[in-house]
Amino acid sequence: MKKHNFSAGPCILPQEVFEKAAQAVLNFNNSGLSILEISHRDKAFVAVMEDARALALELLGLTGKGYQALFLQGGASMEFLRIPYNLMKIDGKAAYLDTGTWANGAIKEAKAFGETIVVASSKPENYNHIPKEYSIPSDANYFHCTSNNTIFGTQMKSFPETNVPMVCDMSSDIFSRTLDFSKFDLIYAGAQKNMGPAGVTLIVVKEEILGKTGRTIPNIMNYQQHIEKESMYNTPAVFAVYTSLLTMQWLKNLGGIPAIEKRNEAKAQLLYNEIDRNPLFKGTTVKEDRSNMNATFLLNDEAHKEVFDSMWKAAGISGINGHRSVGGYRASMYNALPIESVQVLVDVMKELENKI
Ligand code: PMP
């Protein structure tokens, strides 16, 4: 039986995508070959890469606006490093907002390059909110933020107005809500939440911000090199790119980001309403910054843990154990998770209340 998969990532993808991807492993486009055994230079795969790059821009509303989409390897963590390499000038500086473990990971890599200013941090409160009052130095080479904090369950609902290029790690909420994406100069996201399997990262970059550092950039680190080579500087993650394309096509057929945003809001509302209503549970973050993707919550009394854990497991739920830095539970409700799965979790929470 298919589980109700609340895993934080890698995570659930649409069933239709699993089926099409499985078919392509056996016989890709009726070619008599598996997608895993063709050259990445094969015309059919070159078309997959072109379609994936174009569709990513289309879904974000960035077609024809000076942006390029890349599908590269190394995970979002590689971009923590590529970003300062490509954007921080020699003797320049960068500004970062510290909203959690992953933001912190990005800050650490930037520090190896040069002056890295942390404009605000919610670390003293164990990252339970998004800092709001801060200013971004106008001479920073760029400002970096993390739109959704996968571990701590917070999400930026608004973004600062700034004159410096804005860079955003959208790994855990890409394609999940409508935003004016043209406010961002560089967006990146590891595939393994809303886009596809692990192994590929989407980078959407406004070309005009590149080539200004005065630094020699090794080819593999250089966004301009990857743009010139159309994401084929080295062998791309063929299967991960193909599966990401299938997921983006699924999203487009559904009505794109505005349609999925409505579903995501309904799912989040259903679960947060129960967390707030049920006296046995409490949320871990301030309400205004709650993530629609990752809901973090605790039992008020740990004594109920054993019973609750056995109940949700019996209901076919998987992947809701909290991250060690928050404890409790984390229900990740990515695009492909049906609302019916959230309802099953809410029913189990109600059942626990009735039992106690
Ligand atoms: N940023 C965010 C917001 C994440 O959630 C993650 C991983 N889950 C990362 C970065 C790191 O991604 P990767 O493991 O692909 O390097």
Boltz pocket constraint, residues with backbone or C-beta under 6 A from the ligand:
constraints:
  - pocket:
      binder: B
      contacts: [[A, 8], [A, 9], [A, 74], [A, 75], [A, 76], [A, 77], [A, 78], [A, 102], [A, 146], [A, 148], [A, 149], [A, 150], [A, 151], [A, 169], [A, 170], [A, 171], [A, 172], [A, 190]]
      max_distance: 6.0
